[in-house]
Amino acid sequence: MQLLLAAVLAASALVTPQLSGPFPVGTFDAHLVDSTRLDPFQPSKNRELMVTISYPAKRTGTRAPWLSPGFAEVIDPIISSPAYLDIPAGTVDWAGTPRQARVDAAAVPGTWPVVLFSPGLQTPREFYAGAADDLASRGYVVVTVSHTHETVAVEFPGNRVERGLMQDGKPETMKKAIDARVADMRFVLTRLPRLHKWADTSRVGIAGHSYGGYTAGETMAHDRRFDAGINIDGAMEHTGEGGTYAPGDVVTKGLDRPFLLFGGDLGERELSHVDTSLTRTWADFWPNQRGWKRDVHLDNGAHLGFSDMQWSVPQIAQISPERRAGLIGTINPEHALKAQHDHVAAFFDLHLKHRNTTLFDRSRHPGIRLVQ
Protein backbone atom coordinates (compact mmCIF):
# COMPACT_ATOMS: atom_id res chain seq x y z
CA MET A 1 0.00 0.00 0.00
CA GLN A 2 2.83 2.40 0.85
CA LEU A 3 4.57 1.64 -2.45
CA LEU A 4 1.34 2.30 -4.36
CA LEU A 5 0.81 5.58 -2.52
CA ALA A 6 4.38 6.65 -3.26
CA ALA A 7 3.89 5.91 -6.95
CA VAL A 8 0.71 7.98 -7.06
CA LEU A 9 2.36 10.88 -5.27
CA ALA A 10 5.30 10.75 -7.67
CA ALA A 11 3.12 10.72 -10.79
CA SER A 12 3.81 13.66 -13.07
CA ALA A 13 1.40 15.54 -15.28
CA LEU A 14 2.58 16.28 -18.80
CA VAL A 15 2.20 19.40 -20.93
CA THR A 16 0.18 19.07 -24.13
CA PRO A 17 1.34 21.03 -27.21
CA GLN A 18 0.03 24.50 -27.83
CA LEU A 19 -2.51 24.82 -30.63
CA SER A 20 -1.14 26.15 -33.91
CA GLY A 21 -4.39 27.43 -35.41
CA PRO A 22 -6.24 30.72 -34.78
CA PHE A 23 -9.17 29.21 -32.85
CA PRO A 24 -9.52 27.93 -29.30
CA VAL A 25 -10.99 24.44 -29.25
CA GLY A 26 -14.01 22.94 -27.55
CA THR A 27 -14.63 19.25 -27.03
CA PHE A 28 -17.19 16.71 -25.90
CA ASP A 29 -17.65 12.96 -25.96
CA ALA A 30 -20.69 11.24 -27.43
CA HIS A 31 -22.12 7.76 -26.96
CA LEU A 32 -23.65 6.38 -30.16
CA VAL A 33 -25.71 3.24 -30.69
CA ASP A 34 -26.26 1.81 -34.17
CA SER A 35 -29.68 0.18 -33.89
CA THR A 36 -29.37 -1.24 -37.41
CA ARG A 37 -26.24 -3.29 -36.75
CA LEU A 38 -25.16 -6.01 -34.35
CA ASP A 39 -21.69 -5.82 -32.87
CA PRO A 40 -19.45 -8.24 -34.83
CA PHE A 41 -17.39 -8.97 -31.71
CA GLN A 42 -20.43 -9.36 -29.44
CA PRO A 43 -23.38 -10.29 -31.70
CA SER A 44 -25.94 -10.33 -28.90
CA LYS A 45 -25.81 -6.52 -28.72
CA ASN A 46 -26.18 -3.56 -31.07
CA ARG A 47 -22.97 -1.82 -32.04
CA GLU A 48 -22.01 0.93 -29.56
CA LEU A 49 -19.32 3.56 -30.10
CA MET A 50 -17.69 6.38 -28.19
CA VAL A 51 -16.46 9.38 -30.16
CA THR A 52 -14.78 12.65 -29.26
CA ILE A 53 -15.72 15.81 -31.16
CA SER A 54 -13.26 18.73 -31.23
CA TYR A 55 -14.34 22.00 -32.83
CA PRO A 56 -13.53 25.73 -33.18
CA ALA A 57 -14.79 27.41 -30.02
CA LYS A 58 -14.74 30.47 -27.84
CA ARG A 59 -12.31 30.55 -24.93
CA THR A 60 -14.81 29.36 -22.33
CA GLY A 61 -15.12 26.27 -20.18
CA THR A 62 -12.46 24.25 -18.37
CA ARG A 63 -9.66 22.31 -20.03
CA ALA A 64 -10.51 18.68 -20.68
CA PRO A 65 -8.36 15.93 -19.19
CA TRP A 66 -6.25 13.99 -21.66
CA LEU A 67 -7.61 10.77 -20.17
CA SER A 68 -10.60 10.48 -17.85
CA PRO A 69 -9.76 9.16 -14.35
CA GLY A 70 -11.56 5.86 -14.93
CA PHE A 71 -9.93 5.25 -18.29
CA ALA A 72 -6.51 6.31 -16.98
CA GLU A 73 -6.77 3.70 -14.24
CA VAL A 74 -7.46 1.00 -16.81
CA ILE A 75 -4.87 2.04 -19.37
CA ASP A 76 -1.94 2.97 -17.10
CA PRO A 77 -0.68 -0.59 -16.45
CA ILE A 78 -1.01 -1.36 -20.17
CA ILE A 79 0.75 1.70 -21.58
CA SER A 80 3.39 1.61 -18.82
CA SER A 81 4.22 -2.06 -19.44
CA PRO A 82 7.42 -3.35 -21.11
CA ALA A 83 5.46 -3.74 -24.35
CA TYR A 84 5.18 0.06 -24.62
CA LEU A 85 6.82 2.65 -22.38
CA ASP A 86 8.53 0.21 -19.97
CA ILE A 87 8.15 2.45 -16.92
CA PRO A 88 6.64 1.78 -13.47
CA ALA A 89 2.85 2.05 -13.39
CA GLY A 90 1.84 5.33 -11.81
CA THR A 91 4.78 7.27 -13.28
CA VAL A 92 2.53 9.54 -15.38
CA ASP A 93 -0.56 11.36 -14.15
CA TRP A 94 -2.59 10.73 -17.31
CA ALA A 95 -5.85 12.12 -15.92
CA GLY A 96 -4.04 15.15 -14.47
CA THR A 97 -2.63 16.08 -17.87
CA PRO A 98 -4.97 18.66 -19.45
CA ARG A 99 -5.66 18.90 -23.17
CA GLN A 100 -5.69 22.29 -24.85
CA ALA A 101 -9.37 21.74 -25.70
CA ARG A 102 -12.07 22.90 -23.29
CA VAL A 103 -15.19 21.11 -22.12
CA ASP A 104 -18.51 22.91 -22.68
CA ALA A 105 -16.88 25.66 -24.73
CA ALA A 106 -19.31 27.60 -26.91
CA ALA A 107 -18.86 26.74 -30.59
CA VAL A 108 -17.85 29.40 -33.10
CA PRO A 109 -20.72 29.59 -35.63
CA GLY A 110 -19.78 28.78 -39.19
CA THR A 111 -19.69 26.01 -41.74
CA TRP A 112 -16.69 23.95 -40.69
CA PRO A 113 -15.43 21.05 -42.81
CA VAL A 114 -15.42 17.68 -41.09
CA VAL A 115 -12.54 15.23 -40.59
CA LEU A 116 -13.12 11.78 -39.09
CA PHE A 117 -10.13 10.02 -37.53
CA SER A 118 -9.56 6.29 -36.96
CA PRO A 119 -6.83 5.12 -34.52
CA GLY A 120 -4.34 2.31 -34.89
CA LEU A 121 -5.26 -1.33 -34.28
CA GLN A 122 -6.45 -1.83 -30.68
CA THR A 123 -5.49 1.78 -29.88
CA PRO A 124 -7.84 4.15 -28.03
CA ARG A 125 -8.91 7.39 -29.70
CA GLU A 126 -7.63 9.31 -26.66
CA PHE A 127 -4.03 8.85 -27.83
CA TYR A 128 -4.62 11.12 -30.83
CA ALA A 129 -6.07 14.07 -28.91
CA GLY A 130 -3.15 16.38 -29.72
CA ALA A 131 -3.51 16.01 -33.49
CA ALA A 132 -7.30 16.25 -33.36
CA ASP A 133 -7.25 19.41 -31.25
CA ASP A 134 -4.62 21.04 -33.43
CA LEU A 135 -6.61 20.41 -36.61
CA ALA A 136 -9.77 21.72 -34.94
CA SER A 137 -7.91 24.92 -34.04
CA ARG A 138 -7.38 25.49 -37.76
CA GLY A 139 -11.11 25.46 -38.50
CA TYR A 140 -12.37 21.87 -38.61
CA VAL A 141 -14.84 19.70 -36.76
CA VAL A 142 -12.73 16.64 -35.93
CA VAL A 143 -14.26 13.36 -34.78
CA THR A 144 -12.07 10.62 -33.31
CA VAL A 145 -13.57 7.15 -32.98
CA SER A 146 -12.83 4.23 -30.66
CA HIS A 147 -13.62 0.90 -32.35
CA THR A 148 -15.34 -1.01 -29.55
CA HIS A 149 -14.16 -4.53 -28.62
CA GLU A 150 -11.19 -4.22 -30.97
CA THR A 151 -9.72 -1.26 -29.07
CA VAL A 152 -7.97 -2.40 -25.90
CA ALA A 153 -10.57 -0.55 -23.81
CA VAL A 154 -13.40 1.96 -24.28
CA GLU A 155 -15.06 3.87 -21.44
CA PHE A 156 -18.80 4.45 -21.78
CA PRO A 157 -21.08 6.62 -19.60
CA GLY A 158 -21.50 5.43 -16.04
CA ASN A 159 -17.83 4.34 -15.82
CA ARG A 160 -18.59 1.23 -17.85
CA VAL A 161 -15.46 -0.06 -19.55
CA GLU A 162 -15.66 -2.46 -22.51
CA ARG A 163 -12.42 -4.38 -23.01
CA GLY A 164 -10.94 -5.56 -26.28
CA LEU A 165 -12.09 -8.97 -27.48
CA MET A 166 -9.60 -9.62 -30.30
CA GLN A 167 -7.88 -12.89 -29.46
CA ASP A 168 -5.63 -13.27 -32.49
CA GLY A 169 -4.40 -11.70 -35.71
CA LYS A 170 -5.71 -14.33 -38.10
CA PRO A 171 -6.88 -13.15 -41.53
CA GLU A 172 -10.55 -13.69 -40.69
CA THR A 173 -10.15 -11.66 -37.49
CA MET A 174 -8.40 -8.84 -39.31
CA LYS A 175 -11.11 -8.85 -42.00
CA LYS A 176 -13.77 -8.62 -39.31
CA ALA A 177 -11.91 -5.68 -37.77
CA ILE A 178 -11.60 -3.68 -41.00
CA ASP A 179 -15.23 -4.31 -41.96
CA ALA A 180 -16.35 -3.15 -38.51
CA ARG A 181 -14.19 -0.05 -38.76
CA VAL A 182 -15.55 0.96 -42.16
CA ALA A 183 -19.12 0.50 -40.92
CA ASP A 184 -18.26 2.53 -37.80
CA MET A 185 -16.94 5.49 -39.78
CA ARG A 186 -19.89 5.51 -42.15
CA PHE A 187 -22.33 5.39 -39.23
CA VAL A 188 -20.56 8.20 -37.36
CA LEU A 189 -20.73 10.47 -40.40
CA THR A 190 -24.46 9.76 -40.74
CA ARG A 191 -25.03 10.70 -37.10
CA LEU A 192 -22.76 13.76 -37.03
CA PRO A 193 -25.37 16.42 -37.98
CA ARG A 194 -27.25 15.55 -34.77
CA LEU A 195 -24.09 16.06 -32.72
CA HIS A 196 -22.72 19.35 -34.06
CA LYS A 197 -24.89 21.80 -35.96
CA TRP A 198 -21.96 23.67 -37.52
CA ALA A 199 -20.42 20.55 -39.07
CA ASP A 200 -20.48 20.87 -42.86
CA THR A 201 -21.07 17.31 -44.03
CA SER A 202 -20.83 18.36 -47.66
CA ARG A 203 -17.04 18.69 -47.11
CA VAL A 204 -15.72 15.56 -45.40
CA GLY A 205 -12.23 14.21 -44.91
CA ILE A 206 -11.02 11.05 -43.23
CA ALA A 207 -7.63 10.17 -41.77
CA GLY A 208 -6.20 7.39 -39.69
CA HIS A 209 -3.01 5.95 -38.26
CA SER A 210 -1.74 2.43 -38.90
CA TYR A 211 -4.83 0.18 -39.28
CA GLY A 212 -6.72 3.47 -39.12
CA GLY A 213 -4.92 4.54 -42.30
CA TYR A 214 -6.24 1.40 -43.97
CA THR A 215 -9.65 2.29 -42.51
CA ALA A 216 -9.49 5.74 -44.10
CA GLY A 217 -8.80 4.38 -47.57
CA GLU A 218 -11.22 1.47 -47.35
CA THR A 219 -14.01 3.75 -46.10
CA MET A 220 -13.48 6.04 -49.09
CA ALA A 221 -13.62 3.02 -51.39
CA HIS A 222 -17.07 2.17 -50.02
CA ASP A 223 -18.61 5.60 -49.37
CA ARG A 224 -18.48 8.56 -51.74
CA ARG A 225 -19.48 11.03 -49.01
CA PHE A 226 -15.80 11.10 -48.00
CA ASP A 227 -14.02 13.60 -50.24
CA ALA A 228 -10.35 13.22 -49.29
CA GLY A 229 -8.27 10.95 -47.09
CA ILE A 230 -4.90 10.36 -45.42
CA ASN A 231 -3.22 7.08 -44.58
CA ILE A 232 -0.67 7.71 -41.83
CA ASP A 233 1.88 4.89 -41.73
CA GLY A 234 -0.55 2.04 -42.29
CA ALA A 235 -0.45 -1.08 -44.46
CA MET A 236 -3.70 -1.40 -46.42
CA GLU A 237 -4.26 -5.13 -46.03
CA HIS A 238 -6.00 -7.61 -43.75
CA THR A 239 -3.59 -10.45 -44.49
CA GLY A 240 -3.13 -11.41 -40.86
CA GLU A 241 -0.73 -13.90 -39.30
CA GLY A 242 0.54 -16.29 -41.98
CA GLY A 243 -2.28 -15.49 -44.34
CA THR A 244 -2.37 -15.08 -48.11
CA TYR A 245 -1.87 -11.48 -49.26
CA ALA A 246 -5.25 -9.74 -48.86
CA PRO A 247 -5.15 -6.07 -49.88
CA GLY A 248 -8.17 -3.86 -49.47
CA ASP A 249 -10.44 -2.56 -52.21
CA VAL A 250 -8.69 0.80 -51.91
CA VAL A 251 -5.50 -0.90 -53.10
CA THR A 252 -6.89 -2.97 -55.96
CA LYS A 253 -9.35 -0.37 -57.26
CA GLY A 254 -7.79 2.92 -56.21
CA LEU A 255 -9.78 6.10 -55.67
CA ASP A 256 -10.92 8.98 -57.85
CA ARG A 257 -10.59 11.42 -54.94
CA PRO A 258 -7.47 12.87 -53.24
CA PHE A 259 -5.43 10.57 -51.01
CA LEU A 260 -2.19 11.20 -49.14
CA LEU A 261 0.29 8.56 -47.99
CA PHE A 262 2.30 9.76 -44.96
CA GLY A 263 4.93 7.23 -43.88
CA GLY A 264 7.64 6.73 -41.32
CA ASP A 265 10.52 4.36 -40.62
CA LEU A 266 10.82 0.95 -38.98
CA GLY A 267 14.51 0.48 -38.33
CA GLU A 268 16.34 0.62 -41.65
CA ARG A 269 13.13 0.14 -43.61
CA GLU A 270 10.52 2.71 -44.57
CA LEU A 271 6.84 2.73 -45.43
CA SER A 272 6.51 4.27 -48.88
CA HIS A 273 5.27 3.25 -52.30
CA VAL A 274 8.84 2.73 -53.53
CA ASP A 275 9.83 0.35 -50.70
CA THR A 276 7.92 -2.93 -50.43
CA SER A 277 9.91 -4.38 -47.52
CA LEU A 278 7.16 -3.61 -44.99
CA THR A 279 4.09 -3.95 -47.20
CA ARG A 280 3.28 -4.20 -50.91
CA THR A 281 0.06 -2.29 -50.49
CA TRP A 282 1.37 1.23 -51.02
CA ALA A 283 3.20 0.20 -54.20
CA ASP A 284 0.14 -1.68 -55.48
CA PHE A 285 -2.15 1.24 -54.64
CA TRP A 286 -0.02 3.85 -56.39
CA PRO A 287 -0.74 3.03 -60.08
CA ASN A 288 -4.43 2.43 -59.34
CA GLN A 289 -4.96 5.80 -57.66
CA ARG A 290 -6.73 8.07 -60.13
CA GLY A 291 -7.23 11.10 -57.90
CA TRP A 292 -4.65 13.54 -56.52
CA LYS A 293 -1.89 11.62 -54.72
CA ARG A 294 1.33 12.30 -52.83
CA ASP A 295 3.71 10.16 -50.79
CA VAL A 296 5.29 12.10 -47.91
CA HIS A 297 7.91 10.56 -45.64
CA LEU A 298 9.07 11.49 -42.14
CA ASP A 299 12.73 10.48 -42.07
CA ASN A 300 13.95 9.09 -38.73
CA GLY A 301 10.39 9.06 -37.41
CA ALA A 302 8.94 5.89 -35.89
CA HIS A 303 5.48 4.37 -36.02
CA LEU A 304 4.12 5.53 -32.65
CA GLY A 305 5.50 9.01 -33.25
CA PHE A 306 2.34 9.63 -35.27
CA SER A 307 0.31 9.45 -32.05
CA ASP A 308 0.40 11.45 -28.82
CA MET A 309 3.56 9.53 -27.98
CA GLN A 310 5.38 12.10 -30.13
CA TRP A 311 4.94 14.85 -27.55
CA SER A 312 4.48 12.81 -24.37
CA VAL A 313 7.44 10.41 -24.53
CA PRO A 314 10.13 13.17 -24.51
CA GLN A 315 8.64 14.47 -21.25
CA ILE A 316 8.95 11.16 -19.40
CA ALA A 317 12.48 10.99 -18.01
CA GLN A 318 12.17 7.33 -16.98
CA ILE A 319 12.02 6.14 -20.61
CA SER A 320 15.42 4.93 -21.83
CA PRO A 321 16.97 6.56 -24.92
CA GLU A 322 16.78 3.22 -26.76
CA ARG A 323 13.09 2.79 -25.96
CA ARG A 324 12.39 6.41 -26.93
CA ALA A 325 14.06 5.92 -30.33
CA GLY A 326 12.01 2.79 -30.93
CA LEU A 327 8.78 4.56 -30.04
CA ILE A 328 9.14 7.94 -31.75
CA GLY A 329 12.37 7.77 -33.74
CA THR A 330 15.40 10.02 -33.54
CA ILE A 331 13.98 13.05 -35.34
CA ASN A 332 13.66 16.21 -33.26
CA PRO A 333 10.23 15.75 -31.60
CA GLU A 334 9.18 19.37 -32.10
CA HIS A 335 10.10 19.24 -35.78
CA ALA A 336 8.19 15.97 -36.19
CA LEU A 337 5.08 17.30 -34.49
CA LYS A 338 5.00 20.50 -36.54
CA ALA A 339 5.58 18.59 -39.77
CA GLN A 340 2.72 16.22 -39.02
CA HIS A 341 0.27 18.94 -38.04
CA ASP A 342 1.17 21.21 -40.98
CA HIS A 343 0.99 18.52 -43.67
CA VAL A 344 -2.31 17.09 -42.44
CA ALA A 345 -3.85 20.57 -42.25
CA ALA A 346 -2.41 21.62 -45.62
CA PHE A 347 -3.87 18.53 -47.29
CA PHE A 348 -7.36 19.15 -45.96
CA ASP A 349 -7.08 22.91 -46.57
CA LEU A 350 -6.25 22.14 -50.20
CA HIS A 351 -9.00 19.63 -50.82
CA LEU A 352 -11.80 20.68 -48.46
CA LYS A 353 -11.24 24.45 -48.31
CA HIS A 354 -9.60 24.84 -51.75
CA ARG A 355 -6.66 26.81 -50.36
CA ASN A 356 -3.51 26.53 -52.41
CA THR A 357 -0.31 25.22 -50.84
CA THR A 358 3.22 24.51 -52.04
CA LEU A 359 3.92 22.12 -49.16
CA PHE A 360 3.53 19.04 -51.34
CA ASP A 361 5.83 20.40 -54.03
CA ARG A 362 8.72 21.51 -51.82
CA SER A 363 8.47 20.88 -48.10
CA ARG A 364 10.08 23.38 -45.74
CA HIS A 365 10.07 21.03 -42.75
CA PRO A 366 13.22 19.30 -41.46
CA GLY A 367 12.90 15.55 -41.79
CA ILE A 368 10.16 15.61 -44.43
CA ARG A 369 10.98 13.98 -47.75
CA LEU A 370 8.60 14.14 -50.68
CA VAL A 371 8.85 10.62 -52.12
CA GLN A 372 6.61 11.62 -55.03
Residue pairs with C-beta under 8 A, 6 or more apart in sequence:
4 90
7 88
7 89
7 90
7 91
8 90
10 90
10 91
11 90
11 91
11 92
11 93
11 96
12 91
12 92
12 93
12 315
12 316
13 92
13 93
13 96
13 97
13 98
14 66
14 92
14 93
14 97
14 311
14 312
14 315
14 316
15 97
15 315
16 66
16 97
16 98
16 99
16 100
16 129
16 130
16 133
16 311
17 100
17 130
17 134
17 311
17 337
18 100
19 25
19 100
19 133
19 134
19 137
20 134
20 137
20 138
20 338
20 341
20 342
21 134
21 135
21 136
21 137
21 138
21 139
21 345
22 137
22 138
22 139
23 56
23 57
23 108
23 136
23 137
23 138
23 139
24 56
24 57
24 58
24 59
24 102
24 105
24 137
25 54
25 55
25 56
25 57
25 100
25 101
25 102
25 105
25 133
25 136
25 137
26 54
26 55
26 56
26 57
26 58
26 61
26 101
26 102
26 103
26 104
26 105
26 106
26 107
27 52
27 53
27 54
27 55
27 64
27 99
27 101
27 102
27 103
27 105
27 133
27 136
28 52
28 53
28 103
28 104
29 50
29 51
29 52
29 53
30 50
30 51
30 52
30 53
30 195
31 48
31 49
31 50
31 156
31 157
32 48
32 49
32 50
32 51
32 187
32 188
32 191
33 46
33 47
33 48
33 49
34 46
34 47
34 48
34 49
34 183
34 187
35 46
37 46
37 47
37 183
37 187
38 44
38 45
38 46
38 47
39 45
39 46
39 47
39 48
39 148
39 149
40 47
40 176
40 179
40 180
41 148
41 149
41 150
41 165
41 166
41 176
41 180
42 149
42 165
47 148
47 180
47 183
47 184
47 187
48 148
48 156
48 162
49 145
49 146
49 147
49 148
49 184
49 187
49 188
50 125
50 145
50 146
50 148
50 154
50 155
50 156
51 125
51 143
51 144
51 145
51 146
51 188
51 195
52 125
52 126
52 129
52 132
52 143
52 144
53 141
53 142
53 143
53 195
53 196
54 101
54 129
54 132
54 133
54 135
54 136
54 141
54 142
54 143
54 144
55 107
55 108
55 112
55 136
55 140
55 141
55 142
55 196
55 198
55 199
56 107
56 108
56 110
56 112
56 136
56 137
56 139
56 140
56 141
57 101
57 102
57 105
57 106
57 107
57 108
58 105
58 106
58 107
58 108
59 102
59 105
60 102
60 104
60 105
60 106
61 102
61 103
61 104
61 105
61 106
62 102
62 103
62 104
63 98
63 99
63 100
63 101
63 102
63 103
64 98
64 99
64 101
64 102
64 103
65 72
65 95
65 96
65 97
65 98
65 99
66 94
66 95
66 97
66 98
66 99
66 126
66 129
66 308
67 75
67 94
67 95
67 97
67 126
68 95
68 155
69 95
70 155
70 159
70 161
71 95
71 124
71 126
71 153
71 155
71 161
72 94
72 95
74 153
74 155
74 161
75 94
75 124
75 126
75 152
75 153
76 89
76 90
76 92
76 94
77 89
78 84
78 152
78 153
79 85
79 94
80 86
80 87
80 88
80 89
80 90
80 91
80 92
84 327
85 91
85 313
85 316
85 319
85 323
85 327
86 319
86 320
86 323
87 316
87 318
87 319
88 318
91 316
91 318
92 312
92 316
99 129
99 130
99 133
100 133
100 137
101 129
101 133
101 136
107 196
107 197
107 198
108 198
109 198
110 139
110 198
111 198
111 200
112 139
112 140
112 141
112 198
112 199
112 200
113 139
113 140
113 141
113 200
113 203
113 204
113 205
113 348
113 352
113 353
114 140
114 141
114 142
114 143
114 189
114 192
114 199
114 200
114 201
114 203
114 204
114 205
115 135
115 140
115 141
115 142
115 143
115 204
115 205
115 206
115 207
115 348
115 352
116 142
116 143
116 144
116 145
116 185
116 188
116 189
116 204
116 205
116 206
116 207
116 226
117 125
117 128
117 131
117 132
117 142
117 143
117 144
117 145
117 206
117 207
117 208
117 212
118 145
118 147
118 181
118 184
118 185
118 206
118 207
118 208
118 209
118 211
118 212
118 213
118 215
118 216
118 219
119 125
119 127
119 128
119 144
119 145
119 146
119 147
119 151
119 208
119 209
119 210
119 212
119 307
120 208
120 209
120 210
120 211
120 212
120 234
120 307
121 150
121 177
121 210
121 211
121 212
122 150
122 151
122 152
122 164
122 166
123 151
123 152
123 209
123 210
123 212
123 307
124 146
124 151
124 152
124 153
124 154
125 144
125 145
125 146
125 151
126 146
126 308
127 307
127 308
127 309
128 144
128 209
128 307
128 308
129 144
129 308
130 308
130 310
130 311
130 337
131 307
131 308
131 340
131 341
131 344
132 142
132 144
133 142
134 341
134 345
135 142
135 341
135 344
135 345
135 348
136 142
138 345
138 349
139 353
140 348
140 352
141 192
141 196
141 198
141 199
141 200
143 188
143 192
145 184
145 185
145 188
146 154
147 177
147 180
147 181
147 184
148 154
148 162
149 162
149 163
149 164
149 165
149 166
150 164
150 165
150 166
150 177
150 180
150 181
151 164
152 163
152 164
153 161
153 162
153 163
153 164
154 161
154 162
155 161
156 162
166 173
166 177
167 173
168 241
169 240
169 241
170 240
170 241
170 243
171 238
171 239
171 240
171 241
171 243
171 244
171 246
172 240
173 240
174 238
174 239
174 240
174 243
174 246
175 238
175 240
175 246
177 211
177 238
178 211
178 214
178 215
178 218
178 238
178 248
181 211
181 212
181 215
181 218
181 219
182 215
182 218
182 219
182 222
182 223
185 206
185 215
185 219
185 223
186 219
186 222
186 223
186 225
189 201
189 204
189 223
189 225
189 226
192 199
192 201
193 199
193 201
201 225
203 227
203 352
203 353
204 225
204 226
204 227
204 352
205 226
205 227
205 228
205 229
205 230
205 348
205 351
205 352
206 215
206 216
206 219
206 220
206 226
206 228
206 229
206 230
207 213
207 216
207 229
207 230
207 231
207 232
207 344
208 214
208 215
208 216
208 230
208 231
208 232
208 234
209 232
209 233
209 234
209 306
209 307
210 232
210 233
210 234
210 303
210 306
211 234
212 232
212 234
213 230
213 231
213 232
213 233
213 234
213 236
214 231
214 234
214 235
214 236
214 237
214 238
214 248
214 250
216 229
216 230
216 231
217 229
217 231
217 236
217 248
217 250
217 251
217 255
217 259
217 285
218 236
218 248
218 249
218 250
219 226
219 229
220 226
220 229
220 250
220 255
220 257
220 259
221 248
221 249
221 250
221 253
221 255
222 249
226 257
227 257
227 258
227 351
227 352
228 257
228 258
228 259
228 347
228 348
228 351
228 352
229 255
229 257
229 258
229 259
229 260
230 259
230 260
230 262
230 344
230 347
231 259
231 260
231 261
231 262
232 262
232 306
233 262
233 263
233 264
233 271
233 303
233 306
235 271
235 278
235 279
235 281
235 282
236 247
236 248
236 250
236 251
236 279
236 281
236 282
236 285
237 245
237 246
237 247
237 248
237 251
237 279
237 280
237 281
238 246
238 248
239 245
239 246
240 246
245 280
247 280
247 281
247 284
247 285
248 281
250 285
251 281
251 284
251 285
251 288
252 284
252 288
253 288
254 285
254 287
254 288
254 289
254 290
254 291
255 289
255 290
255 291
256 290
256 291
257 291
257 292
258 291
258 292
258 293
258 347
258 350
258 351
259 289
259 291
259 292
259 293
260 293
260 294
260 296
260 343
260 347
261 272
261 273
261 282
261 285
261 293
261 294
261 295
261 296
261 371
262 296
262 297
262 298
262 306
262 340
262 343
262 344
263 270
263 271
263 272
263 282
263 295
263 296
263 297
263 298
263 371
264 270
264 271
264 297
264 298
264 301
264 302
264 303
264 305
264 306
264 329
265 271
265 298
265 299
265 300
265 301
265 302
265 329
266 278
266 302
266 303
269 275
269 277
269 278
270 277
270 278
270 297
271 278
271 279
271 282
271 297
272 282
272 295
272 297
272 371
273 282
273 283
273 285
273 286
273 295
273 371
273 372
274 283
274 295
274 371
274 372
276 282
276 283
282 295
286 293
286 295
292 351
294 360
294 370
294 372
295 370
295 371
295 372
296 343
296 360
296 363
296 368
296 369
296 370
296 371
297 368
297 369
297 370
297 371
298 305
298 306
298 329
298 331
298 336
298 339
298 340
298 367
298 368
298 369
299 331
299 367
299 368
299 369
300 329
300 330
300 331
300 367
301 328
301 329
301 331
301 336
301 367
302 325
302 326
302 327
302 328
302 329
304 310
304 327
304 328
305 327
305 328
305 329
305 331
305 333
305 336
306 340
309 327
309 328
310 328
310 333
310 336
310 337
310 340
311 333
311 337
313 319
313 324
313 327
313 328
313 333
314 324
314 328
314 333
319 327
328 336
329 336
331 366
331 367
332 366
332 367
335 365
335 366
335 367
336 367
338 365
339 363
339 365
339 366
339 367
339 368
342 359
342 365
343 359
343 360
343 363
343 365
343 368
346 357
346 359
346 360
347 360
349 355
349 357
350 356
350 357
350 360
360 370
361 370
362 370
363 369
363 370
